[in-house]
């Protein structure tokens, strides 16, 4: 199962809110909602997050058995 736990930690560490992602970086609220619920997102969105947050994929998602 893919977990977005690293994403929430990275947001906190970088001092960026979901509000900023939605309103300043044009990330849809539906994408944030999908992540909160543990649903899948596209690799394109993961790429967007890596660029916005200046981080690696491992800082966004992790695999959990």
C-alpha angles and dihedrals in degrees: 000000000000115000126199093200092114089054093059091046091049091050091052093046092050093044094236122140129211086243089061092048091053100041104030102031100032096238108156119245086229090063091051090047091051090052093048089054093046094246124144127272129192124268086240089063091048087053090050091051092049090053095045094046096036091230144118129265089256087063090060107037141014134186118242125185 
